[in-house]
Amino acid sequence: MPLPQSITFTNPGNKTMLQTPVTVAPTTPLDEAAALIVAHKIGALPVVRDNGLLVGILTESDAMRAL
């Protein structure tokens, strides 16, 4: 679905995204991950291995359901 012509974006994605995103490892305890979500006021955390490979996304609602 194309965007309506009247919508313009003034900030490119790289201006609004973090250069060094907050991430967690697959072994990070859930309570620590939830605390990071709250502390950084973000809705999700990328889950990455030591080699930087993305293996999942932990959302705020995932964490709340599991706690």
Secondary structure, 3 states (H helix, E strand, C coil): CCCCCCCCCCCCHHHHCCCCCCCECCCCCHHHHHHHHHHHCCCEEEEECCCCCEEEEEEHHHHHHHC
